Amino acid sequence: MGLMKSVATMFGGDKRVAQAQNLPFKSNDAAFEYACRFCDCAPAENKSVIAQIVSSGRADGGEQVVMIRVASDGEPWETIARTCGSRGPDLQPGDLVAWRIVTHRPDLDLMPWVGFIDELLEPEIDFATGWVLKAEFPFDSES
């Protein structure tokens, strides 16, 4: 069953929903809850998952260092991440982001998944392309 058809079915077969192009949420919290319930949140290398900023600061190189709450179909969990460069908007608690997982490090007992924040997201899903981008965090070496 395609995404559009399954969304329409969730809303009682309403044809207006089946023709919708986007699914906007009232808040970042509502979007995060949706991601936990309906998105593939299983961590894996080279995969982006939805996360929400808990707290943020800056490292000496200008990158933002953040505590994030990672969407999960079980209990959301927290880890530390960085943006991939010093450019991009200042992240605030509650912001919705894409966290790109780079590797799994079992030797890091409490936080074995390592990744970086590469996108700030709107609380909205475009059925054609996925989560709506608000801003990117380019690597400092990119122009």
Residue pairs with C-beta under 8 A, 6 or more apart in sequence:
1 9
3 127
4 18
4 20
4 127
5 18
7 17
7 18
7 20
7 23
7 127
8 14
8 15
8 17
8 18
10 17
11 17
20 127
21 126
21 127
21 128
22 124
22 125
22 126
22 127
22 132
23 124
23 125
23 127
24 123
24 124
25 31
25 34
25 123
25 124
26 123
27 123
28 52
28 94
28 95
28 96
28 123
29 52
29 94
30 123
31 50
31 96
31 121
31 123
31 124
31 125
32 50
32 52
32 69
32 71
32 76
32 96
35 41
35 50
35 71
36 71
36 72
36 73
36 76
37 73
39 50
39 71
41 49
41 50
41 70
41 71
41 72
41 73
42 73
43 49
43 70
43 101
43 104
43 113
44 101
45 101
45 102
45 103
45 104
46 100
46 101
46 102
47 100
47 101
48 98
48 99
48 100
48 101
48 118
48 119
49 70
49 71
49 98
49 99
49 101
50 70
50 71
50 96
50 97
50 98
50 99
50 121
50 131
51 68
51 69
51 70
51 71
51 81
51 96
51 97
51 98
51 99
51 117
52 68
52 69
52 71
52 94
52 95
52 96
52 97
53 66
53 67
53 68
53 91
53 92
53 93
53 94
53 95
53 97
54 66
54 67
54 68
54 69
54 78
54 93
55 66
55 67
55 93
56 64
56 65
56 66
56 67
56 90
56 91
56 92
56 93
57 64
57 65
57 66
58 64
58 65
59 65
59 82
61 86
62 85
62 86
62 140
63 82
63 83
63 84
63 85
63 86
64 82
64 83
64 88
64 90
64 91
64 117
64 137
65 80
65 81
65 82
66 80
66 81
66 82
66 83
66 91
66 117
67 78
67 79
67 80
68 78
68 79
68 80
68 81
68 97
68 99
68 117
69 76
69 77
69 78
70 76
70 77
70 78
70 79
70 99
70 113
79 111
79 113
80 111
81 99
81 115
81 116
81 117
82 116
82 117
83 91
83 116
83 117
83 118
83 137
84 116
84 117
84 118
84 137
84 138
84 139
85 137
85 138
85 139
85 140
85 141
85 142
86 140
87 137
87 138
87 140
88 120
88 135
88 136
88 137
88 138
89 120
89 135
91 97
91 117
91 120
95 120
96 120
96 121
96 122
96 123
96 131
97 117
97 119
97 120
97 121
98 117
98 118
98 119
98 121
98 131
99 115
99 116
99 117
100 115
100 116
100 117
100 118
101 113
101 114
101 115
102 114
102 115
102 116
103 113
103 114
103 115
104 112
104 113
104 114
105 112
105 113
105 114
106 112
108 114
116 137
117 137
118 136
118 137
119 131
119 133
119 134
119 135
119 136
119 137
120 133
120 134
120 135
120 136
120 137
121 131
121 132
121 133
121 134
122 131
122 132
122 133
122 134
124 131
124 132
125 131
125 132
126 132
